[in-house]
């Protein structure tokens, strides 16, 4: 399929209230149609360190994602608090209409909120294929670390996605880093943020945006709550990469241990 309808929800998240947020997602999805739906980071609770709320591997928010994927015949992407054994994780699920599920655990935990003290970091990236597209989903703070997002022959994607709870205090960083990731990786890039105020009185300005591989805006959500859908074209992506093949000159590297002297 050459074209992909990409949808996302920019929404206020009820603090630590999964049932309220499940109902809100249901209402916002409404009759909208897309091939992929993307929800914000920790969409069922907000960005909380209260790991007592963490679901098991098949909790109500997870089951809701499975139901929405099946009903809409769409790929559903979003992150949840999840408990695996005695460890909590900020886990992104990619849920397919047939019930199959892939997952990614947030690699870069936001230490300024002590996320690293409450959650276990992931160690592997995720690449999913859907309707002829290769999709790489990451989570919030991962956006600040370009090496983790780098498109390589082993991690070769068409659409890069960041789900986030990115606060207004650093909104300028959000608006600067998303185009940078799109440009340097020559890929469609989607950042999905929330709006409103959380239980820690942090405010969120939204700014969810879909960018083309040149970093130019396809659709910007502003600060409104709602469902947003735009279409992207894989042939346009391939043509751009062929005409401007900067990726062929990218540095090849491995991250190796550093030895300090002196």
C-alpha positions in Angstrom: 0.0 0.0 0.0 1.5 3.3 -1.1 -0.5 5.5 1.2 -1.1 5.2 5.0 -3.7 7.1 7.0 -2.0 8.1 10.2 -4.3 9.1 13.1 -3.6 10.2 16.6 -5.4 11.5 19.7 -4.2 14.7 21.4 -6.0 14.6 24.7 -6.2 15.7 28.3 -5.4 12.7 30.6 -7.4 12.2 33.8 -4.8 11.8 36.5 -4.4 8.2 37.6 -7.9 7.3 36.3 -7.7 4.5 33.7 -11.5 4.0 33.5 -12.0 7.7 32.7 -9.2 7.7 30.1 -10.5 4.6 28.4 -13.9 6.2 28.0 -12.3 9.4 26.7 -10.3 7.6 24.1 -13.4 5.8 23.0 -15.3 9.0 22.6 -12.5 10.8 20.7 -12.0 7.9 18.3 -15.7 8.2 17.4 -16.3 7.5 13.8 -12.9 8.6 12.6 -10.9 6.1 10.4 -7.2 5.5 10.1 -4.8 2.7 9.4 -2.7 3.5 12.5 -3.9 5.1 15.7 -1.4 6.6 18.1 -2.1 7.5 21.8 0.0 9.6 24.1 2.6 8.2 26.6 1.0 6.5 29.7 -2.4 7.4 28.1 -4.4 5.6 30.8 -2.9 7.3 33.9 -0.8 10.3 32.9 2.9 10.4 33.6 2.8 9.2 37.2 5.4 7.5 39.4 2.6 5.7 41.3 3.5 2.2 40.2 0.7 0.7 42.3 -1.5 1.5 39.3 0.7 -0.6 36.9 -1.4 -3.2 35.0 -0.5 -6.8 34.5 0.3 -7.8 31.0 -3.4 -8.1 30.1 -5.0 -5.3 32.1 -8.1 -3.2 31.1 -6.2 -0.6 29.1 -4.3 -3.2 27.2 -7.6 -5.1 26.5 -9.1 -1.8 25.3 -6.3 -1.4 22.8 -6.9 -4.9 21.5 -10.6 -4.2 21.1 -10.0 -0.9 19.3 -7.5 -2.5 17.0 -9.9 -5.3 16.1 -13.0 -3.0 15.7 -11.2 -0.5 13.5 -8.9 -2.9 11.7 -6.0 -0.6 12.6 -2.7 -0.8 14.3 -3.0 0.8 17.8 0.1 2.3 19.4 0.5 3.8 22.9 2.3 3.3 26.2 1.1 2.1 29.6 2.4 1.4 33.1 2.9 -2.3 33.1 4.2 -4.7 35.8 6.3 -7.6 34.7 7.2 -9.7 37.7 8.3 -7.3 40.4 9.3 -4.6 37.9 7.3 -1.7 36.5 7.9 -0.6 33.0 6.8 2.3 30.8 5.8 -0.1 28.0 4.6 0.8 24.5 2.3 -1.6 22.8 1.8 -2.0 19.1 -1.5 -3.9 18.8 -2.5 -5.5 15.5 -6.2 -6.2 14.5 -5.6 -9.9 14.6 -4.7 -9.8 18.3 -0.9 -10.0 17.9 1.0 -7.5 20.1 4.6 -6.2 19.9 6.1 -4.1 22.7 8.9 -1.6 23.5 10.1 -0.6 27.0 11.2 3.0 27.2 14.9 3.2 27.1 15.7 6.7 28.4 13.9 7.2 31.7 13.4 10.8 32.7 15.5 11.2 35.8 14.3 14.7 36.5 11.1 13.1 37.5 12.9 10.1 39.1 11.4 7.8 36.5 14.6 5.7 36.6 13.9 5.0 40.3 10.4 3.5 39.7 10.7 1.9 36.3 13.1 -0.5 34.6 14.6 0.7 31.3 14.3 -1.2 28.1 17.3 -2.5 26.1 15.9 -3.1 22.6 14.2 -1.0 20.0 11.1 -2.1 18.1 10.4 -2.2 14.4 6.9 -3.2 13.2 5.7 -3.7 9.7 2.1 -2.8 8.8 0.5 -2.4 5.4 3.9 -2.3 3.7 5.3 0.3 6.1 8.1 0.0 8.6 7.3 1.8 11.8 9.6 2.7 14.6 7.8 3.7 17.9 9.7 5.4 20.7 8.7 7.2 23.9 9.0 10.9 25.0 12.5 11.4 26.5 14.0 9.1 23.8 13.6 12.1 21.5 16.6 13.8 23.1 19.0 11.0 22.1 19.5 10.9 18.3 21.7 7.8 18.4 18.8 5.7 19.7 16.6 7.1 16.9 19.2 6.7 14.1 17.9 5.0 11.0 20.4 2.3 9.9 20.3 -0.8 7.6 19.4 -2.8 10.7 16.8 -0.3 11.9 15.4 0.9 8.7 12.0 2.6 9.0 9.6 4.8 7.0 7.7 6.3 9.9 9.3 7.3 13.3 6.8 7.9 16.2 7.3 9.4 19.6 4.5 9.1 22.2 4.9 11.7 24.9 3.9 13.6 28.0 6.1 16.6 27.1 5.5 19.6 29.4 5.0 23.2 28.4 8.1 24.3 30.3 10.2 22.6 27.6 7.9 22.9 24.6 10.5 24.7 22.5 12.7 21.6 22.7 9.8 19.5 21.4 9.3 21.8 18.4 13.1 21.8 17.7 13.9 18.1 18.1 11.1 16.6 16.1 12.1 18.2 12.8 15.7 17.4 13.5 14.9 13.7 13.9 12.8 13.8 10.7 15.6 15.6 8.7 18.5 13.5 9.9 16.7 10.2 9.4 14.9 11.2 6.2 11.7 9.7 7.5 8.1 10.7 8.2 8.0 11.6 11.9 5.0 11.9 14.3 5.1 13.3 17.8 2.0 12.7 19.9 1.7 14.8 23.1 -1.0 15.4 25.6 -2.7 18.7 26.7 -4.0 19.8 30.1 -2.6 19.8 33.6 -1.4 16.6 35.5 -1.6 15.7 39.2 1.9 17.3 39.7 0.6 20.6 38.3 2.7 20.3 35.1 0.9 21.8 32.1 1.1 20.4 28.6 0.6 22.5 25.4 0.0 19.7 22.9 1.8 20.5 19.7 1.4 17.0 18.3 2.6 17.1 14.7 3.2 14.9 11.7 6.3 15.9 9.6 7.5 14.8 6.2 11.1 13.6 5.7 12.3 17.2 5.1 11.0 18.2 8.5 8.1 20.2 7.1 4.7 20.1 8.7 2.0 17.9 7.2 -0.5 18.3 10.0 -0.2 20.2 13.3 -2.7 19.7 16.2 -2.1 23.0 17.9 -3.4 22.9 21.5 -6.8 21.4 20.7 -8.1 18.1 22.0 -9.3 15.8 19.3 -8.6 13.1 16.8 -6.3 14.0 13.9 -5.8 12.1 10.7 -3.4 12.7 7.7 -2.2 10.6 4.8 1.4 9.9 4.0 2.8 8.4 0.8 5.7 5.9 0.7 6.5 6.6 -3.0 7.1 10.2 -2.1 9.4 9.1 0.6 11.4 6.8 -1.7 11.6 9.5 -4.3 13.0 12.0 -1.9 15.6 9.5 -0.5 16.7 8.7 -4.1 17.0 12.4 -5.1 18.7 13.5 -1.9 20.6 10.3 -0.6 22.3 11.9 2.4 21.7 8.6 4.2 24.4 7.0 2.1 27.0 9.3 3.7 25.9 8.6 7.3 28.7 7.6 9.7 28.9 3.9 10.5 29.6 3.3 14.2 29.2 1.1 17.2 28.8 2.4 20.7 31.8 0.9 22.6 33.0 1.2 26.2 35.1 4.2 26.9 38.5 3.9 28.6 39.6 7.0 30.6 43.2 8.0 31.0 44.9 10.5 33.2 
